């Protein structure tokens, strides 16, 4: 089978030291990648350029770096525990797993072409859960953030007080986010661990039409 354009890009990135498959010497870890000597510098340059443009060259945006781990109360209040889900189905023939809303035909498996072989769709939460502290249990559950925005909302009052800003102003953040995707793929374009560069801009409700 001839190599696709994406295959050629993946191979070139590895040969030139930009991106390596993660844990490759142990067979790899699906949709996880390590940035090599050139790739890590390129990634840093992109993030630095974004911070300069979005924060340092403006006087109405500040930068924060919020925690990656948060307690369940944060994600319960935001609705992520109940609603940050994808519809998941399994093929009983080939045992492959798919997002129901990504299927071209909801009755035909795209992997083995079996008809009517899917299980009932069930909600699959995309957040990674782990344990904090020396004792495992429900009280020790914490979650890796699926987005950087929540840290900005949590720290809004702190930023408002310490930076002496008042709306309209923005809060920016660059950092890792994690999503337990059902079907990751397409090289570094859809992974379970990824960098986000995000800015939330806050305005008084009465001024909303002016800004948006």
C-alpha positions in Angstrom: 0.0 0.0 0.0 1.5 3.4 -1.0 2.3 5.8 1.8 -0.3 8.6 2.2 0.8 12.3 2.4 0.2 12.1 6.2 2.4 9.0 6.5 5.1 10.9 4.6 4.8 13.9 7.0 4.9 11.6 10.1 8.1 9.9 8.8 9.7 13.2 7.9 8.9 14.6 11.4 10.6 11.6 13.0 13.7 11.6 10.8 14.3 15.4 11.3 13.8 15.2 15.1 10.5 17.1 15.3 8.1 14.4 16.6 8.6 10.8 17.8 5.9 8.2 18.7 5.8 8.0 22.5 7.2 4.9 24.1 8.2 3.5 20.7 10.8 1.1 22.1 7.9 -0.7 24.0 5.6 -0.8 21.0 4.3 2.7 21.2 1.3 4.3 22.9 -1.5 5.1 20.6 -2.0 8.8 19.7 0.8 9.9 22.1 3.8 11.7 20.8 7.1 13.2 22.1 8.6 16.4 20.7 12.3 16.0 19.7 15.1 18.5 19.7 13.7 20.6 16.9 10.1 20.0 17.7 10.3 21.1 21.3 12.0 24.3 20.2 9.4 24.9 17.5 6.6 24.3 20.1 8.2 26.8 22.5 8.5 29.4 19.7 4.8 29.0 18.8 3.7 29.4 22.4 6.0 32.4 23.0 4.8 34.1 19.9 1.2 33.6 21.0 1.9 35.0 24.5 3.6 38.0 23.0 0.7 38.7 20.6 -2.1 37.9 23.0 -0.8 39.2 26.3 2.5 41.2 26.2 1.5 43.5 23.4 -1.9 44.3 25.0 -2.8 46.0 28.2 -6.2 44.4 28.6 -5.1 40.7 28.9 -3.2 39.0 31.7 -1.6 35.5 31.8 -2.1 32.7 34.4 -0.9 29.1 34.8 -3.6 27.1 36.6 -3.3 23.6 38.0 -3.8 20.6 35.8 -5.5 18.6 38.6 -8.9 19.6 40.0 -11.3 18.1 42.5 -14.7 16.7 41.3 -16.6 19.7 42.7 -15.1 21.9 39.9 -16.3 19.6 37.1 -19.7 18.9 38.7 -20.4 22.7 38.9 -19.3 23.2 35.3 -21.4 20.4 34.1 -18.5 18.3 32.7 -19.2 15.3 34.9 -22.7 15.0 33.5 -22.4 16.3 30.0 -18.8 16.1 28.8 -19.5 12.8 27.0 -19.5 11.1 23.6 -21.9 8.4 22.4 -19.9 5.1 22.4 -20.8 1.9 20.6 -19.0 -1.4 20.2 -19.1 -3.9 17.3 -19.8 -7.3 18.6 -18.2 -8.9 15.6 -14.7 -7.3 15.4 -14.7 -5.8 18.9 -13.8 -2.3 17.6 -15.1 0.8 19.4 -16.6 3.8 17.6 -18.3 7.1 18.3 -21.9 6.7 17.2 -22.1 10.2 15.8 -19.1 9.7 13.6 -20.5 6.6 11.8 -21.5 7.1 8.2 -24.1 4.3 8.5 -25.2 3.6 12.1 -26.1 0.0 11.2 -22.9 -1.0 9.4 -19.5 -1.4 11.1 -16.8 0.5 9.1 -14.1 -2.0 10.1 -15.7 -5.4 9.3 -18.8 -4.4 7.4 -21.1 -6.3 9.8 -24.7 -5.2 9.8 -26.6 -4.7 13.0 -23.7 -5.6 15.2 -23.4 -2.5 17.3 -24.2 -2.4 21.0 -26.6 0.2 22.4 -24.9 3.6 22.6 -23.7 4.6 26.0 -22.4 7.9 27.3 -18.6 7.9 27.6 -17.1 10.7 29.8 -14.0 12.2 28.2 -12.2 13.2 31.4 -9.3 11.3 32.9 -9.8 10.4 36.5 -7.0 9.6 38.9 -6.4 9.4 42.7 -4.8 11.9 45.0 -3.2 11.0 48.3 -2.0 7.8 49.9 -5.4 6.1 50.2 -7.6 5.2 47.2 -11.3 5.7 47.3 -14.1 7.9 46.2 -12.9 10.8 48.4 -9.5 10.8 46.7 -10.8 11.2 43.1 -9.4 14.1 41.1 -9.5 14.9 37.4 -7.1 16.0 34.8 -8.4 19.1 33.1 -10.0 18.6 29.7 -9.6 22.3 28.9 -7.7 25.3 30.1 -10.7 27.6 30.3 -11.9 26.4 33.7 -8.8 27.6 35.5 -9.5 31.1 34.2 -13.1 31.0 35.5 -12.0 29.7 38.9 -9.4 32.4 39.3 -11.5 35.3 37.9 -12.0 36.9 41.3 -8.3 36.5 42.3 -7.2 38.1 39.0 -9.7 40.9 39.3 -8.4 41.8 42.8 -4.6 41.3 42.3 -4.2 42.7 38.8 -6.5 45.7 39.4 -8.3 45.0 36.2 -12.0 45.4 35.6 -14.1 44.3 32.7 -13.6 44.5 29.8 -10.4 42.4 30.2 -9.1 39.0 29.3 -7.4 36.1 31.0 -5.0 33.9 28.9 -3.4 30.6 29.5 -1.1 28.1 27.7 -0.9 24.6 29.0 -1.7 20.9 28.7 -5.2 19.5 28.5 -6.3 15.9 28.5 -9.3 14.1 26.9 -9.9 10.4 26.8 -11.0 10.4 23.2 -12.8 7.3 21.9 -11.1 7.5 18.5 -7.9 9.6 18.6 -5.8 9.7 15.5 -4.5 11.8 12.6 -1.0 12.2 14.0 -0.7 15.2 16.4 -4.0 16.7 15.3 -6.2 14.6 17.6 -4.5 13.2 20.7 -5.4 12.5 24.3 -2.8 14.9 25.6 -2.4 18.3 23.9 -1.4 21.9 24.3 -4.0 24.6 24.4 -3.5 28.4 24.0 -6.7 30.0 25.1 -8.0 33.4 26.1 -11.3 34.2 27.9 -12.4 37.8 27.5 -14.9 39.2 30.1 -17.1 42.2 29.3 -20.1 43.8 31.2 -23.3 42.4 29.9 -24.5 45.8 28.7 -21.3 46.1 26.5 -21.7 42.7 24.9 -23.0 43.9 21.5 -20.1 46.3 21.2 -17.5 43.5 21.7 -19.3 40.6 20.0 
